[in-house]
Amino acid sequence: MALPGETSGPLALRDPDVRLMLRVQNDVPGAFEELVELYQHRLVAILHHVVGNAEEAEDLAQEVFLRVYRARKNYRPECRFSTWLFTIANNLALNSLRSRQRKPVVPFSGSDSGPLGPRPAEQLVADRGEPPGQRLQQEELAAVIRRALDGLNERQRLAVMLNKFEDMNYAEIGQVMGLTTKAIKSLLNRARANLRAALQPYIYMDGEPVPQVDKEE
Amino acid sequence: MPEDQELSEEERENLLAYLDGEADEETARGIEARLSLEPRVRAEAEALQRTWELLDYLPRPDASPSFTHRTLDRVSVLRPATGPARWRSLRNPAWRRLAAAAAILITALAGYGVTAALTRSQPVLPAENAAELEHQLVRDLRLLENRRLYEAVDNIEFLHALDAPHLFGDDSTN
């Protein structure tokens, strides 16, 4: 689906990731590996927040790449590559959730490392290198934010993730999720209103005064 | 002075679209007017922005260190001509260069071998000697074809004596 006012072909070919995918299509050695390395972290991060499980997120991410590889000969660049990739990811994630009749996710604790490596909060702590008190505060904040996100449904959560971390516009999110732009606008409005309500006690934690909303005289 | 009213659902959607850069020009102008005049709208906008910024504190889990390797191994199953070990070796540019050099060397050796075999069976003569040889071969063809028989004969007279159809039959068809 092209953006308004633009043809899909030239737009897509301006995308360097589309050009990389075309090299995968032509079985250029190393191209597919380059694609995996380029998108693995982004894909796993988004899927992790949608399905709520690190190992499942990796399994799904692998499946996404397998599907990309199998479909490479039929690939036609009609949109940004990331839009196409996350469309596949969305389909797989929703199928996975439907198949296991997903329960509300237990809030991520960050205290247990599995075979896949340190959990995100440990990475957060390791990366920031801050005093223990501040780290604890950030871990607690991260847990609060995670719980707020878990309070959204899967579609709201995916729309938020794509909008926030993949920088997708409403049209692209709609393309990924099979919804109209208007529907995405409404979906994001509800999602962000829910997040705002859940995180209200924290949005002025930096000490800035809460704005006054009394009527002007 | 405009009244500072609660935002309707549609107005909240438009405000969010404006903050996301998705509002059309007319909607954006309307939102900007309300932002400048209505504290409630400004407060709502600020709260939405700050909530959005809080998501930056959300952990972004990376793929595990072995993810690429495991993914490529799974993909290698879809490539019938290659296996994991060959995939890994062919990925190495040094291996690819070595394989190309080996292919060129093998091709060159094979070409040399074929050429050498051909030239051994066919000695090369100067052009005039080759023509003379060909002429002689054509002239002596019958002699050459019957050489084994002639070696058993001592002289020409005996040979002529053998040419007696009434004694030995006609072997012109032999």
Contacts between the chains, C-beta under 8 A, distances in Angstrom:
chain1	res1	chain2	res2	distance
A	29	B	90	6.6
A	29	B	91	6.6
A	29	B	96	7.4
A	30	B	91	6.1
A	32	B	72	7.5
A	32	B	75	6.7
A	33	B	68	6.6
A	33	B	72	6.0
A	33	B	91	6.9
A	36	B	67	7.7
A	36	B	68	5.1
A	36	B	71	5.3
A	36	B	72	7.0
A	37	B	68	5.6
A	40	B	62	8.0
A	40	B	63	4.0
A	40	B	67	5.3
A	40	B	68	6.4
A	40	B	71	7.6
A	41	B	60	7.5
A	41	B	62	4.6
A	41	B	63	5.3
A	43	B	63	7.6
A	44	B	61	6.2
A	44	B	62	6.7
A	44	B	63	4.3
A	44	B	67	7.3
A	45	B	60	4.5
A	45	B	61	5.6
A	45	B	62	7.3
A	48	B	61	4.8
A	49	B	58	7.4
A	54	B	61	5.8
A	57	B	61	7.3
A	58	B	63	6.4
A	58	B	64	6.4
A	58	B	67	6.2
A	61	B	63	6.7
A	61	B	67	7.4
A	62	B	67	7.5
A	62	B	70	6.9
A	62	B	71	5.1
A	62	B	74	6.2
A	65	B	71	5.2
A	65	B	75	7.3
A	66	B	71	7.7
A	66	B	74	6.1
A	66	B	75	6.5
A	66	B	78	7.5
A	69	B	75	5.2
A	69	B	78	6.4
A	70	B	78	6.6
A	108	B	59	7.5
A	110	B	59	7.2
A	115	B	64	7.9
A	116	B	64	3.8
A	117	B	62	7.7
A	117	B	64	4.7
A	117	B	65	6.3
A	119	B	59	7.8
A	119	B	61	7.2
A	120	B	59	3.0
A	120	B	60	6.6
A	120	B	61	4.2
A	120	B	62	7.9
A	121	B	59	5.5
A	123	B	59	6.9
A	123	B	61	7.5
A	123	B	62	6.9
A	124	B	59	5.3
A	138	B	57	6.5
A	141	B	54	7.7
A	141	B	57	5.3
A	142	B	57	5.5
A	142	B	58	6.4
A	142	B	59	5.5
A	145	B	54	5.9
A	145	B	55	6.5
A	145	B	57	5.7
A	145	B	58	5.1
A	146	B	58	6.7
A	146	B	59	7.7
A	149	B	58	7.0
A	160	B	55	7.5
A	163	B	20	7.2
A	164	B	52	6.9
A	164	B	55	5.3
A	165	B	60	7.2
A	169	B	20	7.8
A	169	B	21	7.9
A	169	B	22	6.4
A	170	B	17	7.6
A	170	B	20	7.4
A	170	B	22	5.3
A	185	B	13	5.4
A	185	B	16	7.5
A	185	B	17	5.8
A	185	B	22	7.1
A	186	B	13	6.3
A	188	B	16	6.5
A	188	B	20	7.7
A	189	B	9	7.5
A	189	B	12	5.8
A	189	B	13	4.5
A	189	B	16	5.2
A	192	B	16	6.2
A	192	B	48	6.1
A	192	B	51	6.6
A	192	B	52	7.1
A	193	B	12	7.0
A	195	B	51	5.3
A	195	B	55	7.8
A	196	B	47	5.7
A	196	B	48	6.2
A	196	B	51	4.4
A	199	B	51	5.3
A	199	B	54	5.6
A	200	B	47	7.6
A	202	B	54	6.4
A	203	B	47	6.0
A	203	B	50	4.0
A	203	B	51	5.5
A	203	B	54	6.4
A	204	B	50	7.2
A	211	B	39	6.9
A	211	B	42	6.5
A	211	B	43	4.3
A	211	B	46	5.8
A	212	B	39	6.5
A	212	B	43	7.7
A	213	B	4	7.5
A	213	B	39	5.3
A	213	B	40	4.7
A	213	B	43	4.6
A	214	B	39	7.2
A	215	B	3	7.5
A	215	B	4	4.9
A	215	B	39	7.8
A	216	B	1	6.2
A	216	B	4	6.6
A	216	B	39	6.7
